[in-house]
Amino acid sequence: MTPVLTPFEQAQLDVQTLHRKPGTPQLLQLYALYKQGSLGDVQGQRPGGFDFAGNAKFDAWSALRGMTPEHAQRDYVALVSSLRESGGAAGH
């Protein structure tokens, strides 16, 4: 029997089938919403030095501080759905 996936879990699969790679702002938003939805508020320290990608990811996740995981999961599902509807899904 196939397990029933939550909308958040299904969106995690769906995002991998996008035909086109989202732009950097959308990728950062996907990352931040995924982390907030999975782990809650940002953890650890902001990377230092020349880790520009790490800093951008940390900052995007940190900007969601205080958002409930459930809210982040709903927003993640909505963003993936929007990306799929805009022609990013394979087969569209």
Secondary structure, DSSP 4 states (H G I P E B T S, - for coil): -PPPPPHHHHHHHHGGGBSSPPPHHHHHHHHHHHHHHHH-S--S----TT-HHHHHHHHHHHTTTT--HHHHHHHHHHHHHHHIIIIIBTT-
